[in-house]
Amino acid sequence: MLKSKTFLKKTRAGGVLKIVREHYLRDDIGCGASGCIECSGAQEGPALEPRPRDPESSLCPQPHYLLPDTNVLLHQIDILEDPIIRNVIVLQTVLQEVRNRSAPVYKRIRDVISDLSKHFYTFTNEHHRETYVEQEQGENANDRNDRAIRVAAKWYNEHMKKITADENHPQVIFITNDMKNKEKAREEGIPAYTCEEYIKSLTANPELVDRLACLSDEGNEIESRKVIFPEHLPLSKLQQGIKSGTYLQGTFRASRENYLEATVWVHGDDEENREIILQGLKNLNRAVHEDVVAVELLPKSQWVAPSSVVLQDEGQNGDDVEDEEEKENTLKTAINEKMLRPSGRVVGIIKRNWRPFCGMLSKSDIKESRRHLFTPADKRIPRIRIETRQASTLEGQRIIVAIDGWPKNSRYPNGHFVKNLGAVGDKETETEVLLLEHDVPHQPFSQAVLSFLPKMPWSITEEDMKNREDLRHLCVCSVDPPKCTDIDDALHCRELENGNLEVGVHIADVSHFIRPGNALDQESAKRGTTVYLCEKRIDMVPELLSSNLCSLRSNVDRLAFSCIWEMNHNAEILKTRFTKSAINSKASLTYAEAQMRIDSATMNDDITTSLRGLNKLAKILKRRRIDAGALILSSPEVRFHVDSETHDPIDLQTKELRETNSMVEEFMLLANVSVAKKIHEEFSEHALLRKHPAPPPSNYEVLVKAAKSKNLDFKTDSAKALADSLDQMESPDFPYLNTLFRILATRCMMQAVYFCSGMDNDFHHYGLASPIYTHFTSPIRRYADIIVHRLLAVAIGADSTYPDLTNKHKLADLCKNLNFRHKMAQYAQRASVAFHTQLFFKNKGIVNEEAYILFVRKNAIVVLIPKYGLEGTVFFEEKDKPKPRLAYDEEVPSLKVEDTEFHIFDKVKVKITLDSSNLQHQKIRMALIEPQIPGISVPTDSTNSNTDEPEKKRSKLEN
């Protein structure tokens, strides 16, 4: 049956376009109930159980299916995901609305539908002859959809009577929180309940009630109806205000140190008001970290300065805000006018970016109370009020909670319990928390993804060798860290008959196995990068590829993408070529093993000769890069030695770097630059490149002041000037000085990012002093490299293109996700190091170590302990104790405590302990031992490895 609709549309040119829309209706769409005789042969997809085995409901004692409306799907997805809830009919109308309103929920419901054990069935009611409804005159789209859902629910109940002859046929229960829709359904003879009514009727599963989202203000508010926050303006007014310039749109970023302060990063090109400060509860106005908000700029007379006060929300269960007002007054101190910044207040929320939050329950002091506060692990997130009957069970556990809403008369947002992760301090639990908190996709690969893997046993076929060179005869080897199984790259170097050298970088041909657009490709693009934690690796691609078929292990045939140069002995490139290839690595070496071969006086085999040739050329390449202005920076990276039985860290030390580390890095850099030039030549608008912006001069102030304090001159006009200055930061009686300067310089750097060449004009990589750069050498662990492989393959005629590869807007969106995933991976890695460092010092007890001052603050010094690569803060003020005399000089900078003066790079001795008084936020504490300061007791606090600071640079500039 065909329905058609005709309407006229005005074009931009002023013409009129007639559009005819055809809508086909069918009578062969099945109901989804397996065993239904009337629908036999018409069933599609996962089927409902013929006799539903759902938990017994006091409201619906007979077997039944659930049919939720759109809002139930959007807001109660945590309930629907629970294993107890099965046999649910998801209407096409509902699914389309969810898709338009929330991509994350749509993804979650699609995952539930694909889980066969859940028996969720998608019914295409919009194309079923008996359930399709047309929009009536004067009826809005929402009312039409509500009616369509009721029509489908009624049809289902009539249809179910035909499945069995007895009276005990399955019912279809309509679940809606819309009271008007529920009443209409009941008038039409449809069994209908709210989600809360139905869940509370499952008396055998009371724990499900905790997972209900609180949607109504009624009954969920505290008894006091006092309005705490200003009303949010409706979206229509916000959009008008943004268009007229009355309001500014930006991303809300809460402070970790002060819960009464935040900044809004304004979207657009208004450099003057790029960042707006917000102070005080009412000005923050219920915005949550990463929400997109509308702000009103305050008059200059009300502008404030960033606060140096540390304030933590002590989180009482009540809504008394008098204490907050007192704390807000502490922010209003005498401020130099030069420190004032554009300030504003939130007038409305444009987009909520809420996610499930990990943390701990703060049990209410009131006996028998079901209302408790949840404290998120992320200090930027406000406490959340939840109702639960499991408070005693959940104490001391890491749990997940979701926010449901934040009424204007509630001090805290309302939420609901989602999941118990496990005990605080447990390694598996804490690893799960840090992965969730940093949004690292870590679920097992789905069957849909795994179905695109090659069948085993696998070998190279004749078809594989088309458009591919056979290089299995070459003496290729790989050099990697110990226990590395995902070997991306291998190298070779040999002398040619003409006396020149042939050098090859051979990279795993991952793009051969991951084809564009399939489920494996989509999952790899979503993950973006492999995440390396201290004892765990979260792969970007399934293990069959990462540790086997793509890994360039020794003595097995593997597919590769090769970049081969002809060079003279002065490392000058004479020719460059790229080819898909087949290789057979002759050795998988560690950095230490490769170094031993190079240094050996007795080893002269082909592998060793190749390594010596590579090392000699690498030294020349590195010197040439440095002369051009490339930076050699430093960051204290640590390695844990773990107990083989308990897997607890038993030793912690900084990683040792050898010549072979630099050797591999030089050729990876060279390959990346060569490939960047090639793909940009062929795809000037569509090349995926990587740039590293030059830092603003203000970033270098700490370096210049540090050099001045040591009577050294420090230039930062260019990368070359900076590199030369770093080379000159030497002192005969202070050998560690140069390393400290390089560590400090690392902190000054900007973040390197991926971008599409057609969407940007600045290609320069500041740290490498290279006019163009990309990532080609690690496709097993970085999705960016897979795209670069595809571009290069098309450029040399080894593979065909596809639409998304030459769509610069799609590439720009991809780059945005990759940049986010890389940043989150780095944060997760740091958090893992921080947690394992805490475990180490928990087992170690009190440790005294030498340290160097990195930064001087108004009331503290930040120190680095070289032995452990550990950074921490020693405070000179403590609550409820007499304050010492402090004199801070910002220009030097220096801090005088009583009669002892501290400068950057001064050597001190500190006591390191683990403070476990706060289970949620355990931390390393540092106390000053030397020099001793008479007359005061030194309080301490610490963070590890700068964990809470936004990253400005990756550990290796080539990354």
Secondary structure, DSSP 8 states (H G I E B T S, - for coil): -EEEEEEEEE-TTS-EEEEEEEEE-BS----SBTT-STTTT---SS-B-SS------SS--S-EEEEE-HHHHHH-HHHHHSTT---EEEEHHHHHHHHHH-HHHHHHHHHHHH-GGG-EEEE-GGGBTTT-----TT--HHHHHHHHHHHHHHHHHHHHTTT-SSS---EEEEE-S-HHHHHHHHHTT--EE-HHHHHHT-TT-GGGGGG-----STTTS-S-----S-----HHHHHHHHHHTSSEEEEEEE-SSBTTEEEEEE-SS-STTSEEEEESHHHHTT--TT-EEEEEE--GGG-B------B-----SS---HHHHHHHHHH-----GGG-B-BEEEEEEEE-----EEEEEE--SSTT--EEEEEESSTTS--EEEE-S-HHHHTTEEEEEEEEE--TT-SS-EEEEEEEEEETT-HHHHHHHHHHHTT---S---HHHHTTS--SS----TTTTTT-EE-TTS--EEEE-TT-----EEEEEEE-TTS-EEEEEEEE-GGGTS-TTSHHHHHHHHH-B-EE-SS-EE-SS-HHIIIIISS--BTSEEEEEEEEEEE-TT--EEEEEEEEEEEEBSEEEEHHHHHHHHH-SS--SHHHHHHHHHHHHHHHHHHHHHHTT--------EEEEE-TTT--EEEEEE----HHHHHHHHHHHHHHHHHHHHHHHH-TTT-EEEEB----GGGGHHHHHHHHHTT-----SSHHHHHHHHHH---TT-TTHHHHHHHHHHHH----EEEEGGG-S---BTTTTBS-----S-TTTBHHHHHHHHHHHHHTTSS---GGGG-HHHHHHHHHHHHHHHHHHHHHHHHHHHHHHHHHHHHH--EEEEEEEEEE-SSEEEEEETTTTEEEEEES--TTS----EEEETTTTEEEETTEEEETT-EEEEEEEEE-SSSTT-EEEEEEEES--TT-----B--STTTTS---S-SSTT-
